[in-house]
Amino acid sequence: MGLMRLFTFALILVLCDTETLSGDGTLVLDYYKETCPLVEEIVRLNVEIAVVKEPRMAASLLRLHFHDCFVLRGGPGWDVLLGRRDSLKASLSGANHFIPAPNSSLETLISSFKQQGLDVGDLVALSGSHTVGMARCISFRQRVYDVSAEEHYDPYKRYTTFRRILRSICPKSGRDNELAPLDFTTPSRFDNHYYTNLLQGNGLLGSDNVLVTEDHEGVIIEQVWAYASNQKHFFEAFAKSMVKMGNINVLTGNEGEIRRKCRFVNS
Ligand SMILES: *[C@@H]1O[C@H](CO)[C@@H](O)[C@H](O)[C@H]1NC(C)=O
């Protein structure tokens, strides 16, 4: 199973770890050059195998904000800076606190990204990660049944077919864990269809659709149009924002640790 392999990578990284690099508080490209020169190949190969076996793994890894060089087949690629260490604390509530809810308003999304040093441009580009992956019924039920907000923006109610499909997957109550693809046109391909969906009112989550419906200044919509019409442009922006996100709250050198089990602080 995919997760077992993930733990294998974690193990490899632990074995490769060295305390000799003190660093100056920044991440570098060749962190493992001396101590574990093959690490990128090992991780890349194992991630590719994991994604072939279970395509959802690609989305899970994106969600985990996985920092090694991996290539989503056909998707964007970028150089990943290495040397990032794990926190000495672990907090479920802390981890969830900073993740915006799927029914967040645009204002909430913008401010929670801003708190992490990410701007509106990063928000729009990184939302494009919803080109892959699934969400649970419980995360999109409100968007499907509370149509008042949508009708306000869409007086012609052009999108009822999409809503009807979602309702058949996700009833008013129950079946909370039923899944629907975040990008219903090309669910497992990393491409720019997320943005064309948005322009048609067919984002799965409330927090997807507000990018377009609550953007009163039109700046975001312009960016959505740009990515919808030029995939290469989206890939470049996505890569740039992923690198930027990878440099948030970095622990290097003597700060933090490399966890033996990624879910727990070393005892
Ligand atoms: C978002 O969902 C939560 C949990 O279902 C709910 O308590 C909250 O009222 C919702 N927020 C908005 C703005 O609809």
The ligand as an SDF file (V2000), in Angstrom:
LIG
                    3D

 14 14  0  0  0  0  0  0  0  0999 V2000
  -18.9460   26.2530    7.4250 C   0  0  0  0  0  0  0  0  0  0  0  0
  -19.1720   24.9280    7.8940 O   0  0  0  0  0  0  0  0  0  0  0  0
  -19.1600   24.8220    9.3020 C   0  0  0  0  0  0  0  0  0  0  0  0
  -19.2040   23.3410    9.6440 C   0  0  0  0  0  0  0  0  0  0  0  0
  -20.1640   22.6600    8.9090 O   0  0  0  0  0  0  0  0  0  0  0  0
  -20.3270   25.6200    9.8740 C   0  0  0  0  0  0  0  0  0  0  0  0
  -20.3360   25.5080   11.2770 O   0  0  0  0  0  0  0  0  0  0  0  0
  -20.1880   27.0770    9.4590 C   0  0  0  0  0  0  0  0  0  0  0  0
  -21.2970   27.7930    9.8670 O   0  0  0  0  0  0  0  0  0  0  0  0
  -20.0170   27.1930    7.9450 C   0  0  0  0  0  0  0  0  0  0  0  0
  -19.6560   28.5610    7.6090 N   0  0  0  0  0  0  0  0  0  0  0  0
  -20.2860   29.2840    6.7040 C   0  0  0  0  0  0  0  0  0  0  0  0
  -19.7360   30.6560    6.4430 C   0  0  0  0  0  0  0  0  0  0  0  0
  -21.2460   28.8770    6.0860 O   0  0  0  0  0  0  0  0  0  0  0  0
  1  2  1  0
  1 10  1  0
  2  3  1  0
  3  4  1  0
  3  6  1  0
  4  5  1  0
  6  7  1  0
  6  8  1  0
  8  9  1  0
  8 10  1  0
 10 11  1  0
 11 12  1  0
 12 13  1  0
 12 14  2  0
M  END
$$$$
